């Protein structure tokens, strides 16, 4: 999620996920005389032939990205698709489709749709027919019009504003697509399909829902009556190839020396807060930091919707739960953080700190769970510390401000600040350590900062990461305890000599 994304590595939509819901098609076999599978597929039963071809562009097989973004389909295309789809629903055996795997079901649906097209004399080119077949298979087995967007690895966000408007974010910029849904009911059905996979629901009684896709991508749905123009669906996509710190160096999000310091932070069990605005890459950066945790450590993660993808063998993943229809059974983030303290964790990682759980996370950091991490929304390291104080106060704790700040200073060692700049790139703008308390003021010192120096002719910001010259940070003794002081000294010395420019 950091840096400019390449727009040349997109791939065509893969087969629909095997976890798709259970619409069903009869197995591929000759239909009985009674017409169990294809009895509606007589020319009389399907009505008059359709002779007008839908006005759709040819399928851009070699350019799936352009197809997903630029296709403008006419109303006649959707009328034809609706006719074929209605005949398909009459022809399929829903009870038997559930017994087939996704690939077999997709092939069976394609066979039946081809028969429908032949019987109804629908005139279209081969490429248009393939496009229609893919659309209908995606509607029945996958996520409908979203499938080509989910297949692209260069998209960071998919934003659906009702059935007729779909936007995507590519290279940090929002673009409008030509993709649309048949109607708001189809969009709501796809939203239900997504959230039901993790046992949640979205309807009039529960119109707001957070969920995730099988690949970990975060999903938010808000449905009518709260959303006035139809369901609003937002998907924060994760790249199929998980980013590592080496990728962040390549993108110019951080220098090699800064990345070495981040590796040492993860290895030496330094309590770290990752701060940043919306879409700045906090979760991606947290995933990168966790890659340097030793395999023999017991890690417990707490998240609203499970997004973190840790590679260590000893990981326990916890996720919050919304209330049921009776308004009972809710398990919030604070409940998870409090409970994981009883699970003998060595590190606690909170996906996003946004409420009173900040108090419990600070207690965990200060009671033997060194190396715990979390993310929160803030625009600077100092703001991040102020937000922690505010969240603790909102939790109803009647503690003096100085006491809360003393707790913050004793618990948080480093704040890593991420930001999305106005040209769409993502940078790590600060690596800041918390030094201590002077009176009522928390004292911090920056180790690395990103300074913008200008803008090029294409509108890309020009700047560089610079060391502030701190030669012996506060966590030096911890680095020495873990045998990393030489690497830390080498990284700090090298960063003093050269600041690598980054676009």
Secondary structure, 3 states (H helix, E strand, C coil): CCCCCCCCCCCCCCCCCCCCCCCCCCCCCCCCCCCCCCCCCCCCCCCCCCCCCCCCCCCCCCCHHHHHHHCCCCHHHHHHHHHHHHHHHHHCCHHHHCCCCHHHHHHHHHHHHHHHHHHCCCCCCHHHHHHHHHHHHHHHHCCHHHHHHHHCCCEEEEEEECCCCEEEEECCEEEECCCCCCCHHHHHHHHHHHHHCCCCCCCCCCCEEEEECCCCCEEEEECCCCCCCCCEEEEECCCCCCCCHHHHHHHCCCCHHHHHHHHHHHHCCCCEEEEECCCCCHHHHHHHHHCCCCCCCCEEEEECCCCCCCCCCCEEEEECECCCCCCCCCECHHHHHHHHCCCCCCEEEECCCCCCHHHHHHHHHCCCCCCCEEEEECCCHHHHHHHHHHHHHHCCCCCCHHHHHHHHHHHCCEEEEEEECCCCCEEEEEEEEEEEEECCEEEEEEEEEEEEEEECCCCCEEEEEEECCCCCCCCHHHHHHCCCHHHHHHHHHHHHHCCCEEC
